[in-house]
Amino acid sequence: MEDHEKHWLVFRAATGLVRALRESLTGMAEKLQKNARPWQGGGRVFYPEDYGCRAGEMATEAIQRALDAAGKSGGTVRLRKGDYVSGTL
């Protein structure tokens, strides 16, 4: 078998896998959308920015402080729009 024939077979196999994955993910997304319910989180919302999170810096400690505060008094930690770089919480 020639190299170009081998490459074609690999390409066809990969195309089939991608198609199957897309169908699977589409099915999961449809199921999630069908079963989605409005958020019923606790009353107070905690933001890492209120606990020292600054753009362009590691957010781990600020997110953990927000989680700790929410854990003590009840509530939800919400990340505002943007990118957060964090280690293990």
C-alpha positions in Angstrom: 0.0 0.0 0.0 1.3 3.4 -1.0 1.9 6.2 1.6 -0.8 8.4 0.1 -3.3 5.5 0.4 -2.4 5.0 4.0 -2.8 8.7 4.7 -6.2 8.6 3.0 -7.4 5.7 5.2 -6.2 7.5 8.3 -8.0 10.7 7.2 -11.2 8.8 6.5 -11.0 7.1 9.9 -10.4 10.4 11.7 -13.2 12.0 9.8 -15.5 9.2 11.1 -14.4 9.7 14.6 -14.9 13.5 14.4 -18.4 12.9 13.1 -19.3 10.5 15.8 -17.9 12.8 18.5 -19.8 15.8 17.1 -23.0 13.7 17.1 -22.4 12.6 20.7 -21.7 16.1 21.9 -24.7 17.5 20.1 -26.9 14.9 21.8 -25.4 15.8 25.2 -26.0 19.5 24.6 -29.6 18.9 23.6 -30.2 16.9 26.7 -28.6 19.5 28.9 -30.7 22.3 27.3 -33.8 20.2 27.7 -33.2 19.6 31.4 -31.8 23.1 32.3 -33.4 24.9 35.1 -33.0 28.5 36.3 -30.2 29.0 38.8 -31.4 28.7 42.4 -28.2 29.7 44.2 -28.0 31.1 47.6 -28.7 34.7 48.3 -25.4 36.4 48.6 -22.9 36.4 45.7 -19.2 36.5 46.3 -16.7 37.8 43.7 -13.0 37.1 43.8 -12.4 40.8 42.9 -13.8 41.7 46.3 -11.1 39.5 47.9 -8.1 40.9 46.1 -8.2 39.4 42.6 -6.4 41.7 40.1 -6.3 41.4 36.3 -3.2 39.7 35.1 -2.3 38.2 38.4 -2.8 34.7 39.9 -6.3 34.5 41.2 -6.0 31.4 43.4 -5.8 33.1 46.8 -8.6 35.6 46.0 -10.9 32.8 44.7 -10.2 30.7 47.7 -11.0 33.6 50.1 -14.3 34.1 48.2 -15.0 30.4 48.5 -14.2 30.4 52.2 -16.5 33.4 52.8 -19.3 31.7 50.9 -18.8 28.6 52.9 -19.1 30.4 56.2 -22.2 32.4 55.5 -23.8 30.6 52.5 -23.9 31.9 49.0 -22.3 31.5 45.6 -18.9 32.4 44.2 -19.3 33.9 40.7 -16.5 34.7 38.3 -17.1 37.9 36.3 -16.5 37.9 32.6 -12.8 37.5 31.8 -9.9 35.2 32.3 -8.8 33.8 35.7 -5.5 32.0 36.2 -5.7 29.8 39.2 -4.0 26.8 40.8 -5.7 24.2 42.9 -8.4 25.5 45.2 
